[in-house]
Amino acid sequence: MRRVVPASNFSMTAFPREYMMSVDTLLSTRSLRARLAKFMSRPQRHRLLHGYPLAAAMRFAGEDERQRAAHCDPKFVLSRNPSHPMLVGVLPHPFCNPKISGCGFCTFPHEAFSSAKAAAVSAAVEHEVEQRVPPSSSFYQASVDALYFGGGTANLTPADSFRRLSHCLVQAFDLTKAEVSLEGVPRNFVLGKPLLLDVMTEEIPARHFRISMGIQTFSETQLEKMGRLGFGRPETFASAVDAAHVRGMTASGDLLCNLPGQTLEEMKSDVRKAIDIGLDQICLYHLVMFPGLGTAWSRDSSLTSALPSNPEAEHNWCSLRETLLQNGFHQTSLTNFEYKQFENDARRYRYEPISYESSHCQVMGFGPSGISFAASEDGHYALKTMNPESSLQYMQSVRSPSPIWNRYYSYDRSDWEVLQVTRRLASLRLDAHTVSMLQASDRWDRFSERLELLREKELIHGDRTGYELTPKGMFYSDSIAALMTEIRWDGRDELARNDVHTSNSGGHM
């Protein structure tokens, strides 16, 4: 006999049968609501930007997997699909040199800088490119849509090393149609001879070039707390934008909001100053920090106690978003805002949007922590690999006969569905095609139950033809990611063992 309970606190006789729900369904919904509330009470990270699964959840390769990869087992080999857009990410080295480790807040892998070490690791990256993309490879001279130089501080790479690495990439790939981005700190875009901006354009015959610099804030008081004054002051930020524009490049800047003790007016001042110096793109991130995170700032109780609550931080984020929209920017992803003039322009930022189309994208990552990804045409199988994080382990791997990567994740159909949902949400919407794919899945009931709960909590809006994140949902996207990735883990014990997928503890940022 089917047990029913009323869907409200009123008596059963007050409602017709269609308003009843099974006890199991009600308990499941209550459990989902409780878990979502728990996720939303935690610090909100930026995991939707990094893709499923996070680095911390990727398996370490054992000897068996490494041998199978070395002998070209299809399960452990990234295959080239000429019809899919291609991205290349290059981390020349993992080094950085702020006065305070990680600028106080950074959770990405980084090591203390020295020019000699940076040159040595950059040379190892060249060797990796040559190893993985020989003339016999299907990737050799493959057309690349976007190339991104990132990592510790990419523009700290010695000029000669950067020139050789750029030349090596030109030998391996067809970059003539590519967008090429160089990431780094403001000062290094305008100081030194030769400038890496010029080395890049001299060596790489690309379609478009851009810079991406970490500004974080225009407040010199906050910059000093981060140990970043040596990376440049506000006038340096403006000079870097000018240096890019005079060379026909576009310029992007990262800003942090919700810093300890920072007022909303101070945050808005940062946004207005970023607009005033002529940035074409502004990436707005709320600070991720909480006791136990392991960063320098997270160990200082005077700083952690000065952080806003989640509702306050959400209000600040929504206010800053409105400021950008009112000043001629449009939002293209969770954190990315570009001037409207670039909306249909060939110079608009492409690397990130392409990466969100996981079903039609392949990635080759080189250098420490480099991530690579490829999928079969039917989506039934995909492989994600990651290189060693530390410079020493990475260089040892490059010299070994086995594959360079030491972590991997093999996607089955269930993983693939979760990946599609999380990547699409990072671009602010679940389009009709993705929703249709999920409706064909035997897990659609679990997807739809969660989507309806997210809509009820005003984190998304839409219907079964497509969903979009609300501004509130953008701030709580980390909680959305946690709720949606739970679908992959059916048993409670397995979920507990894989808590890194849904907790706020694992992965970078």
C-alpha positions in Angstrom: 0.0 0.0 0.0 1.4 3.4 -1.0 1.9 5.7 2.0 1.1 9.4 1.6 1.4 12.4 3.7 0.0 15.9 3.1 2.2 18.3 1.2 1.5 20.9 3.8 0.5 21.1 7.5 -3.2 21.1 6.7 -5.3 18.0 7.1 -5.3 15.4 4.3 -9.0 15.9 3.7 -8.4 19.6 2.8 -6.4 18.7 -0.4 -7.1 16.5 -3.4 -4.9 13.5 -4.0 -2.6 15.3 -6.6 -1.3 17.5 -3.8 -0.1 14.4 -1.8 3.5 13.1 -2.0 5.0 9.8 -0.9 6.8 9.7 2.4 10.0 8.7 0.6 9.7 11.7 -1.8 9.0 14.1 1.1 12.0 12.8 3.1 14.2 13.0 0.0 13.1 16.6 -0.6 13.7 17.5 3.1 17.1 16.0 2.9 18.0 17.9 -0.2 16.8 21.2 1.4 18.9 20.5 4.5 22.0 19.7 2.4 21.6 22.8 0.2 21.1 25.0 3.4 24.3 23.4 4.8 26.2 24.1 1.5 25.0 27.7 1.5 26.1 28.3 5.1 29.7 27.4 4.2 32.3 29.6 2.6 31.6 29.9 -1.1 34.5 28.8 -3.4 34.9 29.0 -7.2 34.7 25.4 -8.0 32.3 25.7 -10.9 35.1 27.5 -12.8 37.5 24.6 -12.4 35.4 21.7 -13.7 34.3 18.4 -12.4 36.1 16.7 -10.7 38.4 19.0 -8.8 42.1 18.3 -8.8 41.9 17.0 -5.3 39.4 14.3 -6.4 41.5 13.0 -9.3 43.1 9.6 -8.8 46.9 9.2 -8.5 48.1 6.9 -11.3 49.6 3.6 -10.1 52.2 1.6 -11.9 49.5 -0.3 -13.8 47.9 2.8 -15.2 51.2 4.3 -16.1 52.3 1.2 -17.9 49.0 1.0 -19.8 49.4 4.7 -20.8 53.0 4.1 -21.9 51.7 1.2 -24.1 49.0 3.4 -25.6 46.0 1.8 -24.0 43.1 3.8 -25.5 41.6 4.3 -22.0 44.7 6.3 -21.0 45.5 8.2 -24.2 44.1 11.6 -25.2 42.8 11.3 -28.7 42.6 14.1 -31.2 39.2 15.0 -32.7 39.7 17.6 -35.5 36.1 18.7 -35.3 36.4 19.9 -31.7 37.8 23.3 -30.7 41.2 23.0 -29.2 42.7 24.9 -26.2 46.4 24.9 -25.1 47.3 25.9 -21.6 50.9 26.4 -20.7 52.3 26.9 -17.2 55.9 27.9 -17.8 56.7 27.5 -14.1 55.0 27.5 -10.6 57.0 30.4 -9.1 55.9 33.7 -7.6 57.6 36.3 -5.5 55.2 38.3 -3.2 56.5 39.4 0.2 53.7 37.3 1.8 53.3 33.7 0.8 50.5 33.4 -1.7 49.7 37.1 -1.2 48.0 35.9 1.9 45.0 34.3 0.1 46.1 32.3 -2.9 45.4 28.5 -2.8 47.0 27.7 -6.1 50.3 25.8 -6.2 53.2 28.2 -6.0 56.9 28.2 -5.1 59.4 30.9 -4.3 60.8 32.5 -7.4 64.3 32.4 -8.8 65.3 33.2 -12.3 67.5 30.1 -12.7 64.7 27.7 -11.5 62.2 29.4 -13.7 64.5 28.9 -16.7 65.0 25.3 -15.8 61.3 24.5 -15.5 60.5 26.4 -18.7 63.1 24.3 -20.5 61.4 21.2 -19.1 58.0 22.5 -20.5 59.6 22.7 -23.9 60.8 19.1 -23.6 57.2 18.1 -22.6 55.8 19.8 -25.7 58.3 18.0 -27.9 57.6 14.7 -26.3 53.8 14.9 -26.5 53.5 16.6 -29.9 56.1 15.0 -32.2 55.6 15.2 -36.0 54.0 11.7 -35.9 51.3 12.9 -33.4 47.8 13.6 -34.5 48.1 16.8 -32.5 51.1 18.0 -34.5 50.3 21.3 -36.2 46.7 21.0 -35.1 44.8 24.3 -35.3 44.5 25.9 -31.9 41.6 28.2 -30.9 43.2 29.7 -27.8 46.6 29.5 -26.1 46.9 30.7 -22.5 50.2 31.3 -20.6 49.3 31.0 -16.9 50.6 29.3 -13.8 52.5 30.8 -10.8 53.3 34.1 -12.5 53.7 33.5 -16.2 55.2 36.9 -17.0 58.0 36.2 -14.5 59.5 33.8 -17.0 62.9 35.0 -18.2 62.7 36.6 -21.6 65.0 34.1 -23.4 63.2 31.2 -21.9 59.8 32.6 -22.9 61.1 33.2 -26.5 62.3 29.6 -26.8 59.1 28.2 -25.3 57.0 30.3 -27.7 59.1 29.1 -30.6 58.6 25.5 -29.5 54.8 25.9 -29.4 54.8 27.4 -32.9 56.7 24.4 -34.1 54.1 22.0 -32.5 50.8 23.7 -33.3 49.1 25.9 -35.8 48.5 29.2 -33.9 47.6 31.4 -36.7 43.9 31.5 -35.7 44.5 31.5 -32.0 43.8 34.0 -29.3 47.0 34.2 -27.1 46.8 35.3 -23.5 49.7 36.1 -21.1 48.9 36.2 -17.4 50.9 38.0 -14.8 51.5 40.8 -12.3 51.1 44.4 -13.6 54.8 45.5 -13.1 56.2 42.8 -15.3 54.1 43.9 -18.3 55.9 47.3 -18.4 59.4 46.7 -16.9 62.3 44.8 -18.4 64.0 44.5 -21.7 62.7 43.0 -23.9 59.1 43.0 -22.7 57.4 39.7 -22.9 54.6 41.4 -24.7 57.0 42.1 -27.6 58.6 38.6 -27.4 55.1 37.1 -27.7 54.1 39.0 -30.8 57.5 38.5 -32.4 57.5 34.7 -32.0 53.9 33.7 -32.3 51.9 34.4 -35.5 48.5 34.6 -33.8 45.1 36.1 -34.6 44.8 38.2 -31.4 46.8 38.9 -28.2 45.6 39.8 -24.7 47.0 40.3 -21.2 45.4 39.2 -17.9 46.8 40.8 -14.8 46.1 40.3 -11.2 45.2 43.7 -9.8 43.1 42.5 -6.8 42.5 46.0 -5.4 43.5 49.6 -6.0 43.9 50.2 -2.2 47.5 50.5 -1.4 46.8 49.6 2.2 45.3 46.3 1.1 48.0 45.7 -1.4 50.6 46.1 1.4 48.8 43.6 3.5 49.0 41.2 0.6 52.7 41.9 0.0 51.9 43.0 -3.5 53.0 46.6 -3.6 56.1 45.4 -5.4 53.9 44.2 -8.2 52.7 47.7 -8.9 50.5 50.5 -7.7 47.4 52.0 -9.4 49.6 54.0 -11.9 51.3 50.7 -12.9 48.0 49.1 -13.6 47.1 51.9 -16.0 50.5 51.7 -17.7 50.0 48.0 -18.3 46.7 48.6 -19.9 48.2 51.3 -22.1 51.1 49.0 -23.1 48.6 46.4 -24.2 46.4 48.8 -26.1 49.3 50.5 -28.0 50.2 47.0 -29.3 46.7 46.2 -30.4 46.0 43.9 -27.5 43.1 43.7 -25.1 43.6 43.9 -21.4 41.9 42.1 -18.5 42.2 42.6 -14.8 41.2 40.5 -11.8 39.6 42.2 -8.8 38.8 40.7 -5.4 35.9 41.8 -3.3 34.8 41.1 0.2 38.3 41.5 1.7 38.6 41.6 5.5 37.1 44.9 6.7 36.4 46.2 3.2 33.3 48.3 2.8 31.0 48.2 -0.1 31.9 51.7 -1.1 35.6 50.7 -1.2 34.7 47.8 -3.4 32.7 50.0 -5.7 35.7 52.4 -5.8 37.9 49.5 -7.0 35.4 48.7 -9.8 35.1 52.3 -10.9 38.9 52.7 -11.0 39.2 49.5 -13.0 36.8 50.9 -15.5 38.6 54.3 -15.6 42.0 52.8 -16.6 40.4 51.3 -19.7 40.2 47.6 -18.9 38.4 45.7 -21.7 37.5 42.9 -19.3 37.1 42.8 -15.5 37.0 39.5 -13.6 35.4 39.9 -10.3 36.0 37.3 -7.6 34.9 37.3 -4.0 37.6 36.4 -1.5 37.8 32.7 -0.5 39.0 32.5 3.1 38.2 30.7 6.2 40.0 29.2 9.2 41.8 26.0 8.3 42.2 26.9 4.6 46.0 26.9 5.0 46.8 30.3 3.6 48.7 33.0 5.5 45.6 35.2 6.0 43.4 32.3 7.1 45.6 31.8 10.1 45.1 35.3 11.3 41.9 35.5 13.4 41.8 39.3 13.2 41.4 38.9 9.4 38.9 36.0 9.4 36.7 37.7 12.0 36.5 40.8 9.7 35.0 38.9 6.8 31.4 39.6 5.8 28.8 36.9 6.4 27.5 35.0 3.3 24.3 37.2 3.0 26.4 40.3 3.3 29.0 39.1 0.8 26.1 38.2 -1.6 24.7 41.7 -1.3 28.1 43.2 -2.1 28.6 40.9 -5.1 25.2 41.8 -6.5 25.8 45.5 -6.1 29.2 45.3 -7.8 27.6 43.3 -10.6 25.0 46.0 -11.1 27.7 48.7 -11.2 29.5 46.9 -14.0 26.3 46.3 -16.0 25.4 50.0 -15.6 28.8 51.0 -17.0 28.6 49.3 -20.3 29.8 45.8 -19.4 28.0 42.5 -20.0 28.5 39.3 -18.1 29.8 36.3 -19.9 30.5 33.9 -17.1 30.3 33.7 -13.3 33.2 36.1 -12.8 33.9 37.6 -16.3 32.6 41.0 -17.5 33.5 42.4 -20.8 32.7 45.7 -22.5 29.5 45.3 -24.6 31.5 46.4 -27.7 33.3 43.1 -27.6 30.1 41.0 -27.5 30.1 40.2 -31.2 33.8 41.2 -31.8 36.5 38.7 -32.9 38.6 40.1 -30.0 36.2 38.9 -27.3 37.7 36.5 -24.8 37.4 33.0 -26.1 39.5 30.6 -24.0 37.1 30.5 -21.1 33.8 30.2 -23.1 35.2 27.4 -25.2 36.3 25.5 -22.1 32.7 25.5 -20.9 31.6 23.6 -24.0 33.1 20.4 -22.6 31.3 18.1 -25.1 33.0 20.0 -28.0 36.3 20.9 -26.5 39.7 19.4 -26.0 42.5 20.8 -23.9 46.3 20.1 -23.9 48.0 21.4 -20.7 51.7 21.7 -20.4 53.9 22.4 -17.3 53.5 21.9 -13.6 49.8 21.2 -12.8 48.9 21.3 -16.5 45.5 19.7 -17.1 44.5 18.0 -20.3 41.1 16.7 -21.4 39.5 14.9 -24.4 36.2 13.1 -25.0 34.9 10.6 -27.4 32.5 11.8 -30.1 29.5 10.1 -28.5 30.3 11.4 -25.0 30.4 7.9 -23.5 34.0 8.3 -22.4 36.4 11.1 -21.6 39.8 11.4 -19.9 41.2 14.2 -17.8 44.9 14.2 -16.7 47.0 16.4 -14.5 50.8 16.9 -14.3 52.7 16.9 -11.0 52.3 20.2 -9.1 55.8 20.7 -7.7 58.6 21.8 -10.0 60.9 19.0 -8.8 58.4 16.2 -9.4 57.4 17.7 -12.7 61.0 17.8 -14.0 61.5 14.3 -12.9 58.4 13.1 -14.7 59.5 14.9 -17.9 62.8 12.9 -17.8 61.1 9.6 -17.2 59.9 7.2 -20.0 56.4 7.0 -18.5 53.6 9.5 -19.1 54.3 12.9 -17.5 50.9 13.2 -15.8 50.5 11.6 -12.4 46.7 12.1 -11.8 43.8 11.2 -13.9 40.0 10.8 -14.1 38.2 8.5 -16.5 34.6 9.7 -17.1 31.8 7.3 -17.6 28.4 8.3 -18.8 27.2 9.4 -15.4 30.3 11.5 -14.9 29.8 13.0 -18.3 26.3 14.2 -17.4 27.5 15.9 -14.2 30.4 17.5 -16.1 28.0 19.0 -18.7 25.8 20.4 -16.0 28.6 22.0 -14.0 30.4 23.4 -17.0 27.3 24.9 -18.5 26.3 26.5 -15.2 29.7 28.2 -15.1 28.6 30.1 -18.3 25.4 31.0 -16.4 22.9 28.8 -18.1 21.7 25.2 -18.9 20.7 25.5 -22.5 17.9 23.5 -24.1 20.3 20.9 -25.6 21.9 20.1 -22.3 18.5 19.8 -20.5 17.3 17.5 -23.4 20.4 15.3 -22.8 19.6 15.1 -19.1 15.9 14.3 -19.8 17.1 11.3 -21.8 19.1 10.1 -18.8 17.9 7.5 -16.2 19.0 10.1 -13.6 16.7 12.8 -14.9 14.4 12.5 -11.8 17.4 13.4 -9.6 18.5 16.2 -11.8 15.0 17.7 -12.0 14.4 17.4 -8.3 17.5 19.4 -7.6 16.8 21.9 -10.3 13.3 22.5 -8.9 14.8 23.1 -5.5 17.3 25.5 -6.8 14.5 27.4 -8.6 12.4 27.4 -5.4 15.4 29.0 -3.6 15.7 31.6 -6.3 19.2 30.4 -7.3 18.0 29.7 -10.9 15.0 30.5 -13.0 13.5 28.9 -16.1 11.9 25.7 -16.9 12.6 22.4 -18.6 13.5 24.1 -21.8 16.4 25.8 -20.1 17.6 27.3 -16.8 19.7 30.4 -16.0 21.5 31.4 -12.8 20.1 34.3 -10.9 22.5 36.9 -9.4 22.0 35.2 -6.0 22.7 31.8 -7.7 25.9 33.2 -9.2 27.2 34.0 -5.7 26.1 30.6 -4.4 27.3 28.7 -7.4 29.6 26.7 -5.2 26.6 25.3 -3.3 24.9 24.6 -6.6 27.9 22.6 -7.8 28.0 20.6 -4.5 24.3 19.7 -4.8 24.5 18.7 -8.5 27.7 16.6 -8.2 26.0 14.5 -5.4 24.0 12.8 -8.2 27.1 10.9 -9.2 27.3 9.2 -5.8 24.5 6.8 -5.1 25.5 5.3 -1.8 26.0 7.2 1.4 29.2 5.4 2.2 30.6 6.2 -1.2 29.5 9.8 -0.9 31.4 10.0 2.4 34.5 8.5 0.9 34.3 11.0 -2.0 33.4 14.0 0.2 36.0 16.1 -1.7 33.4 16.3 -4.5 30.9 18.1 -2.4 32.6 19.6 0.6 34.3 23.0 0.7 37.7 21.5 1.6 39.2 20.2 -1.6 40.6 21.7 -4.7 42.1 25.1 -5.5 40.0 28.2 -4.8 
